[in-house]
């Protein structure tokens, strides 16, 4: 029996990209999951924490498309990527030295809003968040450029980010607990130091990434404007906004929901609820995202990107419905396996679909627009709505309603997509579901769509 040695070979051109995804996303893991508890420990109420999450993405609203347009014009994607990592490193240092309040009772919301320290804290988080979102535009654009005709293989590269997140979040949680064992409050400094060290390593790795740019192709503003008037592009951006809306409830309100379950139905779980919350992140990454990022290239070669979105919305409907039924927070753990469908596969589909529809030379611009739709519009709306309905009707009832909304959007999106495929044909667009297209070159169709 002969073994094909090429099976075990690593594409050296993509190796640095894989390592970058691992380090870049690992650098966010010690910060983002802990922001809510970090803020509450400072004496901020749930209203203030909800306000932080709602306002946090807005500075990035303009930065995402701007960084994409600038780097498309001046062909400086690697320089921009390295600069953004350096900026993130500097502001991690700032975050580490912001004085903490560590109060036992909540501070009055009005006093918080009037406090310069609060705005210093928020501004630092906003700059960090903007740097991370702008970096994601660059890394996605560079990755898609390296993949060339194999855009559907994006998930095989991005999966290493999920591995980095799952590893760093678990490590950070353990280190934070270890250094806080004799203290009344959690000491988040060790987690920030881990993020800083990872960022510094990433600067070196990013400098080794090969960048492919269309140096001979110029894109005019009128071309972007014309593209953004196409019904297929506009509908796609709307579905991306909905993706961000639903994910906001997972990213920012899942821990809140778990603690509600614990207090209401199973108070015996309160003693280990933080460990349980950490496990949800590990299962989301290793049980959900990793396998689906790996499978995404296989799936996207055979399933239309918009059908993947339909599956994603159905996955959200099932996920939210199961949340509403669960009484013991421990049973949330197997539900988190659905994160592979509701995030990893959908994110891969959105990124590769956008790359296929982007005009040559405008890949970064349109990746920025899609990122803005996801993180700059969908997530803030979800954060605001989540804070409101959780306060008014509670987390459990909220997930019942969200399940119905997700199912309704799933059905609507499927019908709209079928109607567009039948009755709307863009002269520059050719669906990758066409039976005449060779599946080995799916992702190279001349139907550039912007994310």
Secondary structure by P-SEA (a helix, b strand, c coil): cccccccccccccaaaaaaaaaaaaaaacccccaaaaaaaaacccaaaaaaaaaacccccaaaaaaaaaaaaaaccaaaaaaaaaaaaaaaaaaaaacccccccccccaaaaaacaaaaaaaaaaaaaaaaaaaaaaaaaaaaaaaaccccccccccaaaaaaaaaaaaaaaaaaaaaaacccccccaaaaaaaaaaaaaaaaaaaaabbbbccccccccaaaaaaaaacaaaaaaaaaaaaaaaaaaaaaccaaaaaaaaaacccccccccaaaaaaaaaaaaaccccaaaaaaaaaaaacccaaaaaaaaaaaaaaaaaaaaaccccccccccccccccccaaaaaaaaaaaaaaccccaaaaaaaaaaaaacccaaaaaaaaaaaaaacccaaaaaaaaaaaaaaaaaaaaaaaaaaacccccccccccccccccccccccccccccc
